Amino acid sequence: MNSDEEKYYYHPLENIEDVDIFYDAVERNHLTKSVSPERPYTYWTIELYDQKNGIRGGGGLGVLAADTRRVAEKMGVPFALITPFYPYEMHQVMRNGQVVDEQKPVSYKDFGFKYIDSVNVKCNNKLCKLDVIEKKFNSTRIIAITEPNFRELYADMSGSDHRLYQEVSLGFGGYAALKLLGLKPAIMQLNEVATFFAALARLDELASNGMDFYEAVVYTRKHTLYTNHTLVQAAEAEFSREQFDRYVYPNLKSLAVKKWISDKFVNDRIKLSAVTIEISELRSGVSKLHARVANYHDVAGNRVKFRAVTNGIDMDTWVMPEVMREYEADDILDAIGKPTPNYEQKLNLINSEKIREYKSIGRRILNDALRNRTDQNGRVLQFSDDDFIFDFKRRFVDYKRPDLPFRNTFRLRNILEPRGAHYIIAGRVHAGDSTMYGKLLHLLSLVAQDDYLRNHVHYISDYDEALAFGLSAGSNVAINLPIVGLEACGTSWMKDIANLNLLISTHDGGVADASINSYLNVSGASEEEELDMLYQRMEEAVQAWNSDFDLEYLIQRQLAAYLPVISGARMMQEYLDYLFPV
Ligand SMILES: *Cc1c(COP(=O)(O)O)cnc(C)c1O
């Protein structure tokens, strides 16, 4: 490359003093500095689900990112979340019996973001100019990079040029954006491997600014946390050497870093998980079970250990305000949403009378969420307090088994009909997943063939935050059936428990953080056995809502076991304790 080009695309980085900090810290044998407004906790994510701020995600990964920032704000943690602002958002609707994906343009100007400046990254022999925009929320901020042709979240296939472009832009562009704002990361948390290039940008900055390469690796490693959400490494995207030639190397200044990354290719292909492991000394999984079973190996072939930090949710976002006030007034939760030391003794205050009262408030929230949506038959649904509602709300992916309850529609009908109960399904099919589009349509055709189910099983398309909240507030029973071992954590069941719904679930993800006797468990040696137990549990759940004693007992038991797990403040505290040990 010629020096003219060089001048162009290397955004002038502020001269770093990280080198001095490093040697100073080595002397004191303590590498990690605590967070401050100038050295914030930085959180990197390709997906954010925060519609109030104009950013619509795809699922749990994005919801977690939004909740993590909200909890940091509540706790006064200096925190910067770095993410793309996608100029298009995806919606999924049913039209003429088909599932259709649609794009809608969005502008950051409508959501209170401030334009800061632009930064450049080199991509495919071009200079790509990215706008840096920012929105502040007390001690926290969202820093986003964007440009008109950035396209939508998860555009194209994983492993495609455009995905690599998006990931390189977030990493190198986002890192340059931090510098532009005068921020140095105290820690870089990588929310999955699509954010790897942020850590690479830091390594490159250190190594090309006077730090010995190996020390730069140590420094970067000690300040990078890789949070894994995927169970098997094989499932991860790969890129080719040729793609790196066009998108990655041109953004690197240090020859040593180029060489380092070049050595990580196997048969001219590179797995981002493999290099993310190499660049992070701190690694976490998102539930106790997941951290234990995630099967990852470093380049030397050694099994990678993950620290368990179970996901939590931002209580104020996901719990009905009336229920939050109850938790606080009863001294069950403190001001930041963490259970008090004696919370278990206070749970008897959540009696059946209150549970029913809050559910009737929740039903109004659900009706609000349903008012401008229709089910598969084009009907707008509104429910009364007497209606009984089961819900299954989660991405329509195979391992979550949305179709399991429909294996025996005769039996399902016999559970629902005596109580006049409804069953609501909500969840997006991953764009392009033809297997799951097919399963959804098949499920709906089974439902259409039965004259009871036809009017009592409802598929609501375009699953989003408002519907997730409405269902957790307003239904009676939530159903969660991942194949055991495949759910990393899951957070929608947390919303259900916190909003006083009964949970029927397999023992997987974060649910397995507590004992199997804490909720209405589904298990079995085969899928047939699991299905049988599911139907029994559904019958039990209907019975429980008929009995004040049972209802109170089951709801209190869930809260006793899971309030600490659910608490986002607990999650943030665990991250801080792990990253900044005293
Ligand atoms: C909470 C939430 C999720 C998380 O779903 P899980 O299946 O529990 O991981 C996904 N999408 C939306 C819109 C949510 O609100």
Ligand as a Chemical Component Dictionary entry (heavy atoms), coordinates in Angstrom:
data_LIG
# 
_chem_comp.id                   LIG 
_chem_comp.type                 NON-POLYMER 
_chem_comp.pdbx_formal_charge   0 
_chem_comp.three_letter_code    LIG 
# 
loop_
_chem_comp_atom.comp_id 
_chem_comp_atom.atom_id 
_chem_comp_atom.alt_atom_id 
_chem_comp_atom.type_symbol 
_chem_comp_atom.charge 
_chem_comp_atom.model_Cartn_x 
_chem_comp_atom.model_Cartn_y 
_chem_comp_atom.model_Cartn_z 
_chem_comp_atom.pdbx_ordinal 
LIG C1 C1 C 0 -36.608 -11.949 26.000 1  
LIG C2 C2 C 0 -36.616 -11.982 24.543 2  
LIG C3 C3 C 0 -35.895 -12.967 23.867 3  
LIG C4 C4 C 0 -35.099 -14.020 24.580 4  
LIG O1 O1 O 0 -35.617 -15.261 24.257 5  
LIG P1 P1 P 0 -35.017 -16.632 24.765 6  
LIG O2 O2 O 0 -35.580 -17.601 23.832 7  
LIG O3 O3 O 0 -35.443 -16.839 26.146 8  
LIG O4 O4 O 0 -33.524 -16.499 24.663 9  
LIG C5 C5 C 0 -35.944 -12.975 22.473 10 
LIG N1 N1 N 0 -36.661 -12.064 21.794 11 
LIG C6 C6 C 0 -37.368 -11.104 22.411 12 
LIG C7 C7 C 0 -38.140 -10.121 21.609 13 
LIG C8 C8 C 0 -37.371 -11.020 23.807 14 
LIG O5 O5 O 0 -38.054 -10.059 24.421 15 
# 
loop_
_chem_comp_bond.comp_id 
_chem_comp_bond.atom_id_1 
_chem_comp_bond.atom_id_2 
_chem_comp_bond.value_order 
_chem_comp_bond.pdbx_ordinal 
LIG C1 C2 SING 1  
LIG C2 C3 SING 2  
LIG C2 C8 DOUB 3  
LIG C3 C4 SING 4  
LIG C3 C5 DOUB 5  
LIG C4 O1 SING 6  
LIG O1 P1 SING 7  
LIG P1 O2 DOUB 8  
LIG P1 O3 SING 9  
LIG P1 O4 SING 10 
LIG C5 N1 SING 11 
LIG N1 C6 DOUB 12 
LIG C6 C7 SING 13 
LIG C6 C8 SING 14 
LIG C8 O5 SING 15 
# 
